[in-house]
Amino acid sequence: MEVVFLGINDAGLRIYEWLCERESVSVRCLITTKEQLELIKEIQPEMVISAGFDHLVPAEILDVPQNGCINLHPSYLPHNRGKSPNVWSIVENTPAGVTLHFMSESFDEGPIIAQREVESSFADTGKDLHGRLEQEQFELFTDVWPDIEKGEIETQPQDDIEGKYHSIDDFKDLCEIDPDAKYTAKGFLDILRALTFPPFDNAQIQLDDEIYYIDVDIRTADEQRDEEDGMISSY
């Protein structure tokens, strides 16, 4: 099958390299910018595959490949369309997961081909969850791809009532902690751990003329005891 690949994030790079190694697949082009989308009209691929492509693909491009355009999104759609789904899953207590779906004219919509839920705990930071979602995207795609090649897939529509979209501006607003806002203790910790993604400084609070950046480290009691036992045995 002749394909064009759009992206590319860490999971997308692994999938791109995996596809390039398959004898039954010819990856004709890797597109990373919106301006390059016109190449799809020239190449006329059988399918377009997207993973980590940040731009909306117009209908005139979506209609080109005879087998459609598919996208990998690191959320359990219809939850958390858009940016930083790992963050919003923690903040809004919605299911975390990954979804492979046909693309439409809107971000992260279109019929679902396959999806898997990914477990999350209160000790997880945004970075922890991001890492597991990256791995699960690769595993989901490589498991489902043989059925896609054979045309043996069934899809299901997304539930628009449950769906919610988050923009980059929503993320930026979340990063600015209001010192006068009222939070539950868990709700506040959820925001902080969702925004903890070293080495990046995300959560910030301004007090007087000083800006402070905040990360959190949450451990279970068992993990804490293991650390303490390790410290004692090292003496």
C-alpha positions as CSV (number, residue, x, y, z in Angstrom):
1,M,0.0,0.0,0.0
2,E,1.2,3.5,-0.9
3,V,0.9,5.9,2.0
4,V,1.9,9.4,3.0
5,F,2.8,10.1,6.6
6,L,1.9,13.3,8.5
7,G,3.6,14.2,11.7
8,I,5.7,13.7,13.6
9,N,5.9,13.2,17.4
10,D,7.9,10.5,19.3
11,A,5.1,7.9,18.8
12,G,4.7,9.0,15.2
13,L,8.4,8.6,14.5
14,R,8.4,5.0,15.7
15,I,5.4,4.2,13.6
16,Y,6.9,5.9,10.5
17,E,10.1,3.8,10.9
18,W,8.0,0.7,11.5
19,L,6.1,1.2,8.3
20,C,9.2,2.0,6.3
21,E,10.5,-1.4,7.2
22,R,7.5,-3.3,5.9
23,E,7.7,-4.7,2.4
24,S,4.0,-4.4,1.8
25,V,4.1,-0.6,2.5
26,S,5.6,2.2,0.4
27,V,5.9,5.4,2.4
28,R,6.0,7.9,-0.4
29,C,6.5,11.1,1.7
30,L,6.8,12.5,5.2
31,I,4.9,15.7,5.7
32,T,5.6,17.9,8.7
33,T,4.1,21.3,7.6
34,K,0.8,22.6,6.5
35,E,2.3,23.9,3.2
36,Q,3.4,20.4,2.2
37,L,-0.1,19.0,2.2
38,E,-0.5,19.9,-1.5
39,L,2.0,17.1,-2.2
40,I,-0.8,14.6,-1.4
41,K,-2.6,15.7,-4.6
42,E,0.4,15.0,-6.7
43,I,1.3,11.7,-5.0
44,Q,-2.3,10.3,-4.9
45,P,-1.5,7.8,-2.1
46,E,-3.9,5.0,-1.2
47,M,-3.9,6.2,2.5
48,V,-2.7,9.1,4.6
49,I,-1.5,8.3,8.2
50,S,-1.2,11.0,10.8
51,A,0.5,10.9,14.2
52,G,1.5,14.2,15.8
53,F,0.5,16.5,12.9
54,D,-0.6,19.8,14.5
55,H,-2.6,21.2,11.5
56,L,-6.1,20.7,10.3
57,V,-6.3,18.8,7.0
58,P,-8.8,20.4,4.6
59,A,-11.5,18.4,2.9
60,E,-9.9,18.6,-0.5
61,I,-6.9,16.7,0.8
62,L,-9.0,14.2,2.9
63,D,-10.8,13.2,-0.2
64,V,-7.7,12.3,-2.2
65,P,-6.6,8.8,-0.8
66,Q,-9.0,6.1,-1.8
67,N,-8.6,4.3,1.6
68,G,-9.0,7.5,3.6
69,C,-7.0,9.4,6.1
70,I,-6.4,8.0,9.6
71,N,-5.0,9.6,12.7
72,L,-3.6,8.4,16.0
73,H,-4.6,10.6,19.0
74,P,-3.4,10.1,22.6
75,S,-6.8,10.3,24.2
76,Y,-9.8,8.0,24.7
77,L,-12.0,9.8,22.2
78,P,-14.4,11.5,22.3
79,H,-12.7,12.7,25.5
80,N,-10.0,15.3,25.3
81,R,-9.8,16.2,21.7
82,G,-7.1,18.8,20.8
83,K,-4.0,19.7,22.8
84,S,-2.4,18.0,25.8
85,P,-4.9,15.2,26.4
86,N,-2.7,13.7,29.0
87,V,-3.1,16.8,31.1
88,W,-6.8,17.1,30.7
89,S,-7.4,13.5,31.5
90,I,-5.9,14.1,35.0
91,V,-7.4,17.5,35.6
92,E,-11.0,16.6,34.5
93,N,-10.9,13.0,35.7
94,T,-11.8,11.6,32.3
95,P,-10.6,8.3,30.8
96,A,-7.0,8.2,29.5
97,G,-6.3,6.2,26.4
98,V,-5.4,6.2,22.7
99,T,-7.5,6.2,19.6
100,L,-7.0,5.4,15.9
101,H,-9.7,7.0,13.8
102,F,-10.6,8.3,10.4
103,M,-10.0,12.0,10.0
104,S,-12.7,14.5,9.3
105,E,-12.7,18.3,8.8
106,S,-12.5,18.9,12.6
107,F,-9.7,18.0,15.0
108,D,-9.8,14.5,16.4
109,E,-13.3,13.7,15.1
110,G,-14.4,11.0,12.7
111,P,-15.3,7.3,13.1
112,I,-13.2,5.3,15.5
113,I,-11.3,2.3,14.2
114,A,-9.8,1.1,17.5
115,Q,-9.0,2.5,20.9
116,R,-7.6,1.4,24.2
117,E,-7.9,2.8,27.7
118,V,-4.7,3.4,29.7
119,E,-4.7,3.2,33.4
120,S,-3.8,6.2,35.5
121,S,-3.2,6.6,39.2
122,F,-3.1,9.6,41.6
123,A,0.7,9.3,41.7
124,D,1.0,10.0,37.9
125,T,2.3,13.2,36.6
126,G,1.5,14.6,33.1
127,K,4.9,13.2,32.0
128,D,4.3,9.8,33.4
129,L,1.0,9.5,31.6
130,H,2.4,10.9,28.4
131,G,5.0,8.2,28.3
132,R,2.5,5.4,28.7
133,L,0.2,6.9,26.0
134,E,3.1,7.2,23.6
135,Q,3.9,3.5,24.0
136,E,0.3,2.5,23.7
137,Q,-0.2,4.4,20.5
138,F,2.6,2.4,18.9
139,E,1.2,-0.9,20.1
140,L,-2.3,-0.1,19.1
141,F,-1.3,0.9,15.6
142,T,1.0,-2.1,14.9
143,D,-1.7,-4.5,16.2
144,V,-4.4,-3.0,14.0
145,W,-2.4,-2.3,10.8
146,P,-2.7,-5.8,9.3
147,D,-6.5,-5.5,9.4
148,I,-6.3,-2.0,7.8
149,E,-4.2,-3.4,5.0
150,K,-6.7,-6.2,4.4
151,G,-9.6,-3.8,4.6
152,E,-11.1,-5.8,7.5
153,I,-12.0,-3.0,9.9
154,E,-15.2,-1.9,11.4
155,T,-15.7,1.6,12.7
156,Q,-18.0,3.3,15.3
157,P,-19.1,6.9,15.5
158,Q,-17.9,9.2,18.2
159,D,-20.3,10.4,20.9
160,D,-20.3,14.2,20.4
161,I,-22.2,14.7,23.6
162,E,-19.3,13.4,25.7
163,G,-16.6,15.0,23.6
164,K,-14.6,18.1,24.7
165,Y,-12.0,20.0,22.8
166,H,-9.0,21.8,24.4
167,S,-6.8,24.4,22.7
168,I,-3.3,25.5,23.4
169,D,-4.8,28.6,25.0
170,D,-6.7,26.4,27.5
171,F,-3.4,24.8,28.4
172,K,-1.7,28.2,28.9
173,D,-4.6,29.4,31.1
174,L,-4.3,26.2,33.2
175,C,-0.6,26.9,33.8
176,E,-1.3,30.3,35.5
177,I,-2.4,29.4,39.0
178,D,-4.7,32.1,40.5
179,P,-3.6,32.7,44.1
180,D,-7.1,33.8,45.0
181,A,-9.0,30.9,43.4
182,K,-10.7,28.3,45.6
183,Y,-9.8,24.6,44.9
184,T,-10.5,21.3,46.6
185,A,-7.2,19.8,47.8
186,K,-7.4,17.0,45.3
187,G,-8.4,19.3,42.5
188,F,-5.4,21.5,43.1
189,L,-3.0,18.6,43.3
190,D,-4.5,17.2,40.1
191,I,-3.7,20.4,38.3
192,L,-0.1,20.5,39.7
193,R,0.7,16.8,38.9
194,A,-0.9,17.2,35.4
195,L,1.4,20.1,34.6
196,T,4.5,18.4,36.0
197,F,6.6,17.5,33.0
198,P,10.3,18.0,33.7
199,P,12.3,19.7,32.3
200,F,9.5,22.1,31.3
201,D,8.2,24.7,33.8
202,N,4.4,24.7,33.4
203,A,2.5,25.5,36.6
204,Q,3.3,29.0,37.8
205,I,2.0,31.4,40.4
206,Q,2.7,35.1,40.8
207,L,3.0,36.5,44.3
208,D,3.8,40.2,44.5
209,D,6.3,40.7,41.7
210,E,7.8,37.2,41.8
211,I,6.8,34.2,39.6
212,Y,7.2,30.8,41.1
213,Y,7.2,27.5,39.2
214,I,5.7,24.4,40.8
215,D,6.2,20.7,40.2
216,V,5.0,17.9,42.5
217,D,6.2,14.4,43.4
218,I,3.5,12.1,44.7
219,R,4.4,8.6,46.0
220,T,2.4,5.8,47.6
221,A,3.2,4.8,51.2
222,D,4.8,1.5,49.8
223,E,7.0,3.4,47.5
224,Q,8.1,5.7,50.3
225,R,9.0,2.8,52.5
226,D,11.0,1.1,49.7
227,E,13.0,4.3,49.3
228,E,13.6,4.6,53.1
229,D,14.7,0.9,53.2
230,G,17.1,1.5,50.4
231,M,18.6,4.5,52.2
232,I,19.0,2.5,55.4
233,S,20.7,-0.5,53.7
234,S,23.2,1.8,52.0
235,Y,24.8,2.9,55.3
